[in-house]
Amino acid sequence: MMFQMNPGYAALSVIAMILVYLGLKRTRAGERDLSAVLKGVLFQLTRQLQVRIQKGEAEVDMNSWRPSSVAISRHSLQESFYI
């Protein structure tokens, strides 16, 4: 787990996590439990990442543009001009 950390800091961080958990459990007794809150946080993070990825894909450089579909007909392989 935390092998390369200072044992004092590792113990302090575990105690801090326990205190935060107990504090949230006491103040939010009638509401959802911590697992539901964490599930909501993870959902929001993945949603924000998906939006960021979609925005990044929307910016297409016209020099490296490639068609997303190619139409082929019986005339596709015929020469369109003669030299």
Residue pairs with C-beta under 8 A, 6 or more apart in sequence:
1 10
2 10
2 13
21 34
24 34
24 37
25 33
25 34
